[in-house]
């Protein structure tokens, strides 16, 4: 019997209630993303205040040491990516996601003391630990999404969840400037740590690894989710087909475009506050607001993108593959062109520079409806493992990006040096998405199901339909 037809309620319709437990789980994951990214990027603003010579409570760290601190998060981040996918596939994603936020919160609470007594090296150690546990975040979240989100709602609920990363980034950059100005830079970490601890307690009480594990979901909603996803209650876990994955060209296209996205995103994320301060001469409070504006715009852009993507697929206007590539092209080639415009913005012209940065980051929202969902399209059974591999390799790129920017920026006040940084990010965006357009696809791969499982053909047809 096929995986799709094994569900007893094959004709189950959408529940009559507007909101269900799946929406509550999506909201909790949205908050997890928001808090995790807040704790991931808080150092980008904090380090501006931590190294401000005008402040008595500052450190005399060189640009190179600051670049090492900014990249140190990723040293730990890449370590647990692949194991995280396997852990989530075998035991569920709830506990790993709780560990992500919980451990990051504890580290935030001790980081100021580490800076005072251990210097920049101790700050790096804290960031490595945070990165190590955040390595669990994306693979585990992808695994949870593959259990909780019906195909018909994949784009919009997936967008809402992952948009948490961008609103968390924007709110953190905005709040950090004011927090550092009025309460001191250490308060940035104390506030993040306290909010994260509160979320962890809430998620341990109300989170669930799957509809079968939820104590509050209705039978109607459980049947709707499982029917849509072709799940069978209590179905056995299948081994990850690593050889098939690593010899799959669509997987390599996914890996390349993920690397390109991370290079551009983290170049901007880690260097934007310094660009605002050194080239545009913006003070710490205004720096935070202006650095946050592009990411808030990205969050606002992602919501209509998500609903538009689902609408296109529901109407059958475009195939899943073409839809993903369309949004991904907006998400990577749009920013590439906007960065070129930023390169020629007049030095000191804050309005033009911030407008270009806002367009760059806002358009990048397209990648959420683009390649980020392709892991779920190619192989929903192994989505966590696929995300583990691509996120691992792409975040090695994230380590290199700020280091490369630091090497290029011989003089942080020279717009010509910054132009080189932006040119490089544009080129990476263009080439990586071009590779994805040629070799990428959203067709469900045969290796999603074990060879002995019947009904693979039915499963594939279901996955490539217009409502995926």
PEWO-V321589 format. One record per residue. N is the residue number from 1. PHI is phi in whole degrees, -180 to 180 (* if undefined). Layout:
N;PHI  N;PHI
//
This chain:
1;*  2;-72  3;-63  4;-73  5;-88  6;-74  7;-73  8;-64  9;-96  10;-68  11;-109  12;-64  13;-93  14;-68  15;-58  16;-70  17;-68  18;-66  19;-121  20;-135  21;-65  22;-61  23;-72  24;-66  25;-65  26;-63  27;-65  28;-64  29;-70  30;-58  31;-67  32;-62  33;-62  34;-58  35;-71  36;-63  37;-73  38;-59  39;-76  40;-74  41;-101  42;-59  43;-67  44;-62  45;-87  46;-60  47;-68  48;-65  49;-75  50;-66  51;-115  52;-75  53;-62  54;-76  55;-97  56;-71  57;-98  58;-134  59;-122  60;-94  61;-94  62;-70  63;-59  64;-65  65;-67  66;-63  67;-64  68;-65  69;-62  70;-65  71;-92  72;-64  73;-53  74;-78  75;-62  76;-82  77;-61  78;-79  79;-68  80;-99  81;-60  82;-68  83;-59  84;-63  85;-62  86;-69  87;-62  88;-64  89;-66  90;-87  91;-118  92;95  93;-96  94;-63  95;-63  96;-59  97;-66  98;-62  99;-65  100;-55  101;-73  102;-63  103;-68  104;-60  105;-65  106;-63  107;-66  108;-58  109;-69  110;-103  111;-61  112;-58  113;-65  114;-61  115;-66  116;-66  117;-100  118;-119  119;73  120;-65  121;-66  122;-69  123;-63  124;-59  125;-62  126;-63  127;-67  128;-63  129;-63  130;-61  131;-63  132;-57  133;-79  134;-70  135;-60  136;-80  137;-66  138;-69  139;-59  140;-70  141;-65  142;-61  143;-63  144;-64  145;-64  146;-68  147;-96  148;-106  149;-101  150;-62  151;-56  152;-67  153;-117  154;-61  155;-66  156;-74  157;-71  158;-62  159;-65  160;-60  161;-63  162;-75  163;-66  164;-57  165;-63  166;-82  167;-71  168;-63  169;-62  170;-64  171;-64  172;-65  173;-63  174;-70  175;-71  176;-63  177;-61  178;-70  179;-61  180;-64  181;-70  182;-101  183;-117  184;97  185;-64  186;-63  187;-64  188;-57  189;-75  190;-65  191;-67  192;-58  193;-63  194;-68  195;-65  196;-64  197;-64  198;-65  199;-64  200;-59  201;-63  202;-65  203;-70  204;-62  205;-81  206;-115  207;-76  208;-148  209;-75  210;-164  211;-57  212;-66  213;-90  214;-83  215;-92  216;-112  217;-76  218;-79  219;-63  220;-62  221;-70  222;-60  223;-64  224;-61  225;-65  226;-69  227;-66  228;-64  229;-90  230;70  231;-88  232;-118  233;-58  234;74  235;-64  236;-75  237;-75  238;-112  239;-63  240;-74  241;-82  242;-61  243;-63  244;-65  245;-64  246;-74  247;-107  248;-96  249;-64  250;-59  251;-65  252;-67  253;-63  254;-64  255;-64  256;-63  257;-70  258;-65  259;-64  260;-63  261;-61  262;-67  263;-60  264;-67  265;-63  266;-81  267;-62  268;-69  269;-60  270;-83  271;-104  272;-59  273;-59  274;-67  275;-61  276;-60  277;-75  278;-84  279;-96  280;-92  281;67  282;-90  283;-74  284;-61  285;-70  286;-67  287;-58  288;-63  289;-64  290;-71  291;-69  292;-78  293;-53  294;-59  295;-78  296;-68  297;-64  298;-63  299;-62  300;-65  301;-71  302;-67  303;-67  304;-65  305;-58  306;-64  307;-68  308;-64  309;-62  310;-62  311;-67  312;-59  313;-72  314;-64  315;-80  316;74  317;-69  318;-137  319;-72  320;-60  321;-61  322;-66  323;-63  324;-60  325;-68  326;-61  327;-69  328;-68  329;-67  330;-60  331;-74  332;-115  333;-75  334;-59  335;-60  336;-60  337;-69  338;-66  339;-67  340;-63  341;-62  342;-62  343;-61  344;-105  345;-66  346;-59  347;-58  348;87  349;-86  350;-65  351;-62  352;-64  353;-63  354;-67  355;-62  356;-65  357;-64  358;-64  359;-63  360;-56  361;-78  362;-63  363;-65  364;-63  365;-58  366;-59  367;-68  368;-67  369;-83  370;-94  371;-66  372;-64  373;-93  374;-68  375;-55  376;-73  377;-72  378;-64  379;-158  380;-59  381;-65  382;-121  383;-60  384;-64  385;-67  386;-62  387;-64  388;-58  389;-70  390;-67  391;-70  392;-63  393;-67  394;-67  395;-88  396;-66  397;-62  398;-66  399;-69  400;-72  401;-57  402;-67  403;-67  404;-64  405;-62  406;-63  407;-72  408;-72  409;-82  410;-69  411;-134  412;-65  413;-93  414;-92  415;-60  416;-65  417;-66  418;-66  419;-60  420;-65  421;-62  422;-70  423;-59  424;-63  425;-62  426;-62  427;-62  428;-64  429;-57  430;-64  431;-70  432;-67  433;-70  434;-60  435;-63  436;-66  437;-62  438;-79  439;-112  440;-81  441;-160  442;-113  443;-65  444;-64  445;-85  446;-61  447;-76  448;-63  449;-111  450;-65  451;-57  452;-81  453;-78  454;-79  455;84  456;-59  457;-64  458;-63  459;-62  460;-65  461;-62  462;-62  463;-71  464;-93  465;-71  466;-74  467;-103  468;-64
//
